[in-house]
């Protein structure tokens, strides 16, 4: 039998342990995320209720209540809770009469989820550039597209998907005026703009249909989910049918049209109900964060912030700024990488859709504005739970990036 080891490990092992400890890297500073979920206590209560009552599928009292409460909050007659904002936009495009081969105008400065549903419907996106006042769709360029099609003897695009970016409404009045004159269906992608206003109304409630997103990074979240709103009761009813595999109202499973599995679950609707109760608190928090960024960084050379258009309230879902490298002494990518080195998440503005390889063959009206915004634009951490100390960390890194001679 081997003798037991007395008095701890051999000297060689003790030395190795000391070396290992010395070589252990210093723990990174806590991660600061761009826009993390911010949950409260009501969400937990509603979810527990869903478990306790066994309503956990895509029907249930929370789904019904969430739709009613959301419609009341945004000022719409009908709301349909769905699995994502993308699903909502897909149904909106289809139910607004877009057919294979139709053209649909859409913002080029956006996320691909504003474009893909047009392609799901077999239609052809036509990208339209931004204006500088709000960074959203330029109504004059929308009119240029319609005028050009008319002069060429071609049909005008069937619809316009107006995206309300980063928590700010587009120029809805200007866009609707063009759509009405040319017979274009107006659809709103308000995925990023819940809580914003356009002349005291909620963007997303002006068009034939509007859509919202409750993705994990949005101003309120259901982890994943979306909502379609409309004043058209028949459209809302049809959306619910299509979202549940287009099942006919008979005892057996019968289908006369193709549907989708797009409904939101009762559990996630419970999360949404709790989140909806604190929407105004979340908006106020993000606007305060923006104001502090402007106070701390607004004096830097070459730094400008996304403007707030005169027609409504910007939620500042994300605080977005532009960095002019000639004046600042570094470009936005250098700043993003410096933040990443400090374990801080930041993101460039959306890369315009007409610059994306998968869409490069499609038409675009304009393009210079969105290209320049992408080249210089950066989104800073903006979550409503961001502390002052965390915001100070962000600002310190950005300020260090200014060239010494500036």
Secondary structure as UniProt FT lines:
FT   HELIX           11..23
FT   HELIX           41..53
FT   HELIX           61..74
FT   STRAND          78..82
FT   HELIX           85..95
FT   TURN            96..97
FT   TURN            100..101
FT   STRAND          103..107
FT   HELIX           113..120
FT   TURN            121..122
FT   STRAND          124..128
FT   TURN            132..134
FT   HELIX           139..151
FT   TURN            152..153
FT   STRAND          159..163
FT   HELIX           165..167
FT   HELIX           172..182
FT   STRAND          185..189
FT   TURN            191..192
FT   TURN            194..195
FT   TURN            199..200
FT   TURN            203..204
FT   STRAND          209..213
FT   TURN            216..217
FT   STRAND          226..230
FT   HELIX           233..243
FT   TURN            245..246
FT   HELIX           266..276
FT   TURN            277..278
FT   HELIX           279..297
FT   TURN            298..299
FT   TURN            301..302
FT   STRAND          303..305
FT   TURN            310..311
FT   STRAND          319..323
FT   HELIX           325..328
FT   HELIX           332..341
FT   TURN            342..343
FT   STRAND          347..348
FT   HELIX           353..355
FT   HELIX           357..359
FT   TURN            360..361
FT   STRAND          364..365
FT   HELIX           368..376
FT   STRAND          377..380
FT   TURN            384..385
FT   HELIX           388..400
FT   TURN            404..405
//
